[in-house]
Amino acid sequence: MILEYKVDELSVQGAWLKTLYDLVEELNCKCQTFMEEKYNTNRNCFAPVRVVKIFGSNTLLNWLKLRMERYNHFVDSLNSQDVFCASFLDEENEEF
């Protein structure tokens, strides 16, 4: 089975691609990547499109697709919030 992603290079975050490639490597799937140039109607210009073809068993590719959908949902949920705050807690001074 083949799973194919077409990714707009102008709008995708590098972390998304890194996550995809890390999961492909972790699952020991084979991957082909090449670039195409397509006309982007939103920006009225030609833009590079990365095509990622992933080869593997149905089970592995379905799991990979599910993980990437969950990752997209997580990123979208963070992007929709106005404020994102992260902080470190010092375990030594923390009282229960």
C-alpha positions as CSV (number, residue, x, y, z in Angstrom):
1,M,0.0,0.0,0.0
2,I,1.1,3.6,-0.7
3,L,0.3,6.6,1.4
4,E,0.9,9.9,-0.3
5,Y,1.1,13.4,1.2
6,K,1.3,16.6,-1.0
7,V,2.6,19.4,1.2
8,D,2.6,23.1,0.3
9,E,6.1,24.3,1.1
10,L,4.9,27.8,1.7
11,S,2.5,27.0,4.4
12,V,3.8,23.8,6.2
13,Q,5.8,24.0,9.4
14,G,9.1,22.2,9.5
15,A,8.1,20.4,12.6
16,W,5.3,18.7,10.8
17,L,7.7,17.3,8.2
18,K,10.2,16.2,10.8
19,T,7.4,14.4,12.7
20,L,6.3,12.6,9.5
21,Y,9.9,11.5,8.6
22,D,10.6,10.4,12.2
23,L,7.5,8.2,12.3
24,V,8.3,6.8,8.9
25,E,11.8,5.9,10.1
26,E,10.4,4.5,13.4
27,L,8.0,2.2,11.5
28,N,10.8,1.1,9.0
29,C,8.7,2.1,6.0
30,K,10.2,3.1,2.7
31,C,9.8,6.7,1.7
32,Q,10.3,8.7,-1.6
33,T,10.3,12.5,-1.6
34,F,10.3,14.7,-4.7
35,M,9.3,18.3,-5.5
36,E,6.7,19.6,-7.9
37,E,5.8,23.1,-8.8
38,K,2.1,23.9,-8.8
39,Y,0.1,27.1,-9.3
40,N,-1.2,28.3,-5.9
41,T,-4.5,30.1,-6.5
42,N,-4.6,31.6,-3.0
43,R,-1.3,33.4,-3.5
44,N,-1.5,33.8,-7.3
45,C,2.0,32.4,-7.9
46,F,3.8,29.1,-8.5
47,A,4.8,27.4,-5.3
48,P,6.8,24.3,-4.6
49,V,4.9,21.2,-3.5
50,R,6.7,18.4,-1.7
51,V,5.3,14.9,-2.6
52,V,6.0,12.3,0.0
53,K,5.2,8.7,-0.9
54,I,5.4,6.1,1.9
55,F,5.4,2.4,1.2
56,G,4.4,-0.2,3.8
57,S,1.8,-2.6,5.1
58,N,-1.8,-1.5,5.5
59,T,-1.6,-1.7,9.3
60,L,1.5,0.5,9.5
61,L,0.3,3.1,7.1
62,N,-3.2,3.3,8.7
63,W,-1.4,3.9,12.1
64,L,0.8,6.5,10.5
65,K,-2.1,8.3,9.0
66,L,-4.0,8.3,12.3
67,R,-0.9,9.7,14.2
68,M,-0.5,12.5,11.6
69,E,-4.2,13.4,11.8
70,R,-3.9,13.6,15.6
71,Y,-0.8,15.7,15.3
72,N,-2.6,18.1,12.9
73,H,-5.5,18.3,15.3
74,F,-3.0,19.1,18.2
75,V,-1.2,21.8,16.1
76,D,-4.5,23.3,15.0
77,S,-5.8,23.5,18.6
78,L,-2.7,25.4,19.7
79,N,-2.9,27.8,16.7
80,S,-6.5,28.6,17.4
81,Q,-5.7,29.8,21.0
82,D,-4.7,33.4,21.5
83,V,-2.2,32.7,24.3
84,F,0.1,29.8,24.8
85,C,2.1,29.7,28.0
86,A,4.7,27.1,29.2
87,S,6.5,27.1,32.4
88,F,9.0,24.9,34.3
89,L,8.4,23.7,37.8
90,D,11.2,23.1,40.2
91,E,10.7,19.7,41.8
92,E,12.8,20.4,44.8
93,N,10.7,23.3,46.0
94,E,7.4,21.8,45.1
95,E,5.2,20.9,48.1
96,F,2.2,18.5,48.0
